[in-house]
Amino acid sequence: MAKSATLRRLESITVAAEYADVSVRTLRRYIASGRLTAYRVGPRLIKVDLNDLDAMMRRVGGDAA
């Protein structure tokens, strides 16, 4: 049986912030609060999965509940 797994789209915090059109500081706050999962790659580098960032976004207005 083939397992349908979504590949992680890991990007640096800087690139992820540009992708979501928010500041790096905002993403760091999300990570610190547990709202967004971060992945440590090496001793200093932290990456964020763009799929997780997409999942955080909610539609506003219209028929959004």
Secondary structure, DSSP 8 states (H G I E B T S, - for coil): ---------EEEHHHHHHHHTS-HHHHHHHHHHTSS-EEEETTTEEEEEHHHHHHH----STT--
